Every structure is written in structure tokens, then in C-alpha cells.
Amino acid sequence: MNFWAFLSNQITACLIDDKGDIVWWTVPRFDGFPVFAKLLDGERGGSLSLKVNPEKVVQEYIYPNVLQTVIKTMDGKVTINDVMPLGESSIIRQIETDFPVKINVSPTFNYGLYTPIEVEVRDGARFVNPLGDDCLAVVFFGQHKRTGRNEWIVKGKVKLYLNYSTGKELGVISKRIKIGSLDVDNSFDMTVSFWSKLTTGNRLIDASIGTIYGLIFRPSGSVIAAPTTSLPEVVGGKRNWDYRFVWVRDASIIAEALLQIGEIPQARRILSFLFGVINFSAKPFFHPLYSVDGGEPPPEKEIAWLTGYKNSQPVRVGNAASTQVQLDIEGFFVWSVRKLYEITQDKVYMWEYTDQLEHIADWVSNFWELKDASLWEERGEPKHYTHSKAMMWIALDSSGRILDSLGIRDRWGEARTKIREWILSNCVYDGYLVRYPGSKEVDIALAMLPLYGFIDVRDPIFIKTLHKIEEDLVVDGFVKRYRKDFMGEAKHPFTLGSGVLARIYLRLGELSKAEKLLSNLIRASGSLGLIGEHYDTENKLFTGNFPQGFSHAELLMALKEYEAIAGKQAVLKLASGDNSN
């Protein structure tokens, strides 16, 4: 079941609930503050809402990131078409209604801390930050009437244009731009045209492509993990994190998925961005995550005045994982670079980054014996995580292969041998791989290792690991990432795991098992095809930040690999199943 629709213009994003209300919108870019944050506080968060009593609401994507909401009431029908126009921090909403509809526009600033000063202007209003010069402008085109503070009534065909600017004289309502000169129709049409080019005819694949492209920050080519912060992994719990940043791992997985579906230029842009943040003074990726412009992420802090989603506190902005050592990320990155090279054979591109690849390989060779926080970003004591060590081996293997093909000697073979021997000597218990030495537990990260070439999928050690994963982590047709961590039980399955495990089953020729995992995930994604971070199998709800980029990426790769075995019609059959909960 979907609670929100997702829209983006590759600068910022918003979420729209199942009543057509805009409940989340950050400005001026993904990691900015929200002018609408009802998602995290129903009282002071702010939203754009319609005062109607819906009997039935149907939402669908006309194209990726072009949303239509049809609201049926006792008084008639309201049809809304929403886009976020390209190149600006704006939303355009086309409304066609059979009866007068009241609209309330109540933005806030600094995560709901400041109520704006409302300045009435021709055909709308300007909401100004009382402690700054930034503002949100609201302009109506069509039949409308102001009925009070923050409220208007519209009827017939009306366009609503919302534009955020960092200064009053920089936005659409300023001395240098007249409202009559705005061509909102052209902006709407050009945006629709842009997104229409991403359609494949497969609803499910289009949803994942649209989500991934919607998480890309177009000015730099980076890609964020998710557009939200502090949506809880467990409602009422404290696992509430800010995902509006560029994780090296997530971005690399997304780049690989784009390569698999033939979107090579965009995958190259993501990898070029990541090459651009490699430093030579220390660990190549000194931070596990970066801001969308490549800068250091902000420190983590709590927003104490927001109640949180369904009273799930604390609300956090920034992410303290930026201070962690995560040793797997260079492996994820170089693997995707290797895939790009295998597809394009572009030696000119690779030569540009040979220094970075050599630095990665040298650093990993020298420091592979460090402990880390793992891809699960454990905030307890660092450990020698099996998956992290294996991904370091993969970083050396992939770097060595690329550089050797360019005539640069692969001098990291000894380090690769040491890492593999260490893993097999220390990280195997009772014939299966474990999370770290001394543990008896498994996690879904261990299932990734055949996908990256560390171990053969039919190796007896891996087969026994797979059986342990099935026994311990598969719950109600979904997959947990692990049983517990430093914060206690991992309550809900992790959606990334369904795609990972499905890909393993496909390599083993177990199509029915893969189909079951994929069908369950597809059914959970609802009519809009969007996937969150976790899935509450009891209440049939996604939890955690939403939508989740790498979950969509794994699903895309699984579907592409399934198509190679079973054919396009089999994928269409999966996608056209009953997706209602």
C-alpha cells in the first residue's frame, strides 16, 4: 500500500499523500529545509491541502514524475496533475474541478520553527521568512478567490504555481518579472516531455526508473539515497535517520542498475561525481556520504520541536554516519566502474582516473586489517565485518583488472590473497560465512558476495550460507537484513534483500523462488510502484525513508536478469499482477 506519491525535478522533491495534499517539500534542493513538513508534524509542519471530503481517490503516474490524482466526492470530481518544473524549486499544479474547492497553503521555515509573513500580491501571495529574505510565492491562474489567511477557493480549470526563492527579488514575484510574463504552460509541457522519454511501457520498470532519475541531483550528477528524513524504521522507535545525501555505496549500486538497463550516460555521470570526491591524503572516500554538491555532509542534530512521523522521535537532520569508517564502499564503487568499462571499453575515460584507481588499490592493500562500521552503519564498536573485507578484495580485484588492461601492472595480488585467506580462516563457522569472526549469525550482505565475484554461487560454503540466510532471515516472503544490531531487534524486512536474494536464485536457476520474492515486493509497491526501505509484513506498510533508491536499483537489476532467463513477457506478467494490498 502506498501512502505517498513521489515527485522530483532532479533539484528537489516532494511527497503527495493519498488525499492530494503536498506533505513534504524541501527547498531549494533535496537536502534543504522543508516548506511543507506535515509528514513529520501534523500541526506545525506545514502543507498544501485541499478541503474536500473524498469518497474515492485514484493516483497514477501519467509518466515518471508526472502525477495525476482524481478525487471523487459527493459534490463531483477533482482532477489534479502535478509536476515539479525543470530547473527551479517549484511545483505546478493543474486543477480541474466540478465544484468550488478550498485550498490552504501553509508553508513554514526552518523545519517548522518559523511561521512566514504573508504578503498579499496580485493573484496570490508571498510567504516571507521572518528571519531571512527567502520566500515562497503562490500564484493562481484561472478562477480563484481569496477567502482568508492562507486560503483560496478555486473552480473550473486553475493552475497553481509555487516557487521558492532565496531572496524576494530573485523569485517569480519581483520587480524584474511580471506575473503576466510567466509561461507556466510551457514549463509544464517541457517537463512532461522530458519525463515522457523515460517510459518503457512496463509500469513497474517505469516506476523504478522514474524514482532513480528523480533522486539524481542534475547540476552535479550525484544521486541521493532517499528524499526524506526521519521516517522511522519502526513506528514509535528511534531508528530515524536523514537519507538526503549521496552515499557512495547506494550511488554505486544505482549506477550499476542504470548500466544494466542501458542508461550509460547517467551512470557515467554518477561515477564521475564519485571520482571527483576521492582524496589522496587519506582513505579514498573519506566520508561514506557526501552532500549533493560533493561537499562534506552537515553534522547530525535533532529537531526537538517536531513531533515526528506518528510521534516517532527524534527527528534528525544530517547523518552521523558521515564520521564512520566504512570499508566496503570502495569495492562497490570500483565494481561499478569496472562494469562501465566492460560495457563501453572507453580507455580515454579510464585513463583520466588511473591515479584514483591506483590510490584506492594502494590504500586498501595497506589498511584492509582495519575494523569498520559495515554497510549497516553500526554505531557500536567497530568490527572485522566479513562483507567489508570481501568488498575490499573486490576493490583490489576490479582495480587490478582495469589498470592491467591499461598497461599498468597489477601489483595487488598478494594483498588479495591475504584478504581471501583471512576471510576463509576467520569468518566461516560450521561451514557457512558469518557476519564477523566469533559470530554465528548471517546477514543479507553475505548474499551479495557472488554478485560481485568474490565466491561462486555454487560453492559449498556459499550454499550453506544461503541456507542459513533462508532459515534465519526470510520472513513472510520478505528478507530481513539481519536479526539484531546495536539498537536491538531488526523488526521489519529490508526491501533491498528481496532484490539481492532474487538475483542469487536466478543464478542458481531457481526461478520460482525468485519469482515469489519479486512478486511479493511488487505487490507491496502498490499502484504507484514505489518502494520504501523496510516492509512491515503485519500491517502491510513500508517503513523507513521513502522511496528508497538502492531498493529500486536492486529490483531493476533482478528484473533485467529475470528477463534474460524468462523473457520479456514473464517480466510483464510479474508487473501486471494484482498490486493492491
Stockholm file with secondary structure:
# STOCKHOLM 1.0

chainA/1-581         MNFWAFLSNQITACLIDDKGDIVWWTVPRFDGFPVFAKLLDGERGGSLSLKVNPEKVVQEYIYPNVLQTVIKTMDGKVTINDVMPLGESSIIRQIETDFPVKINVSPTFNYGLYTPIEVEVRDGARFVNPLGDDCLAVVFFGQHKRTGRNEWIVKGKVKLYLNYSTGKELGVISKRIKIGSLDVDNSFDMTVSFWSKLTTGNRLIDASIGTIYGLIFRPSGSVIAAPTTSLPEVVGGKRNWDYRFVWVRDASIIAEALLQIGEIPQARRILSFLFGVINFSAKPFFHPLYSVDGGEPPPEKEIAWLTGYKNSQPVRVGNAASTQVQLDIEGFFVWSVRKLYEITQDKVYMWEYTDQLEHIADWVSNFWELKDASLWEERGEPKHYTHSKAMMWIALDSSGRILDSLGIRDRWGEARTKIREWILSNCVYDGYLVRYPGSKEVDIALAMLPLYGFIDVRDPIFIKTLHKIEEDLVVDGFVKRYRKDFMGEAKHPFTLGSGVLARIYLRLGELSKAEKLLSNLIRASGSLGLIGEHYDTENKLFTGNFPQGFSHAELLMALKEYEAIAGKQAVLKLASGDNSN
#=GR chainA/1-581 SS CCSEEEEECSSCEEEEETTSCEEEEEESSTTSEEEECTTTCTTTSCEEEEECCCSEEEEEEEETTEEEEEEEETTEEEEEEEECCTTSSEEEEEEEEEEEEEEEEECCBTTTTBCCEEEEETTEEEEECTTSSCEEEEEEEEEEEEEETTEEEEEEEEEEEEEEESSTTTSSSBTTBCGGGCCHHHHHHHHHHHHHTTCCSCHHHHHHHHHHHHTEETTTTEECSCSCBCCCSSTTSSCCCBCCSEEHHHHHHHHHHHHHTTCHHHHHHHHHHHHHTCCSSSSSSSSSEECTTSSCCCCCEECTTSCCGGGCCCCEESCGGGGSCCSSHHHHHHHHHHHHHHHHCCHHHHHHTHHHHHHHHHHHHHHTTCCBCTTTTCCSSCBCCHHHHHHHHHHHHHHHHHHHHTTCCCCCHHHHHHHHHHHHHHSEETTEECSSTTCCCCCGGGGGGGGGTSSCTTCHHHHHHHHHHHHHHEETTEECSCSEETTEECCSCBHHHHHHHHHHHHHHTCHHHHHHHHHHHHHHTTTTTCCCSEEETTTTEEESSSSCHHHHHHHHHHHHHHHHHHCHHHHHHHHTSCCCC
#=GC SS_cons         CCSEEEEECSSCEEEEETTSCEEEEEESSTTSEEEECTTTCTTTSCEEEEECCCSEEEEEEEETTEEEEEEEETTEEEEEEEECCTTSSEEEEEEEEEEEEEEEEECCBTTTTBCCEEEEETTEEEEECTTSSCEEEEEEEEEEEEEETTEEEEEEEEEEEEEEESSTTTSSSBTTBCGGGCCHHHHHHHHHHHHHTTCCSCHHHHHHHHHHHHTEETTTTEECSCSCBCCCSSTTSSCCCBCCSEEHHHHHHHHHHHHHTTCHHHHHHHHHHHHHTCCSSSSSSSSSEECTTSSCCCCCEECTTSCCGGGCCCCEESCGGGGSCCSSHHHHHHHHHHHHHHHHCCHHHHHHTHHHHHHHHHHHHHHTTCCBCTTTTCCSSCBCCHHHHHHHHHHHHHHHHHHHHTTCCCCCHHHHHHHHHHHHHHSEETTEECSSTTCCCCCGGGGGGGGGTSSCTTCHHHHHHHHHHHHHHEETTEECSCSEETTEECCSCBHHHHHHHHHHHHHHTCHHHHHHHHHHHHHHTTTTTCCCSEEETTTTEEESSSSCHHHHHHHHHHHHHHHHHHCHHHHHHHHTSCCCC
//
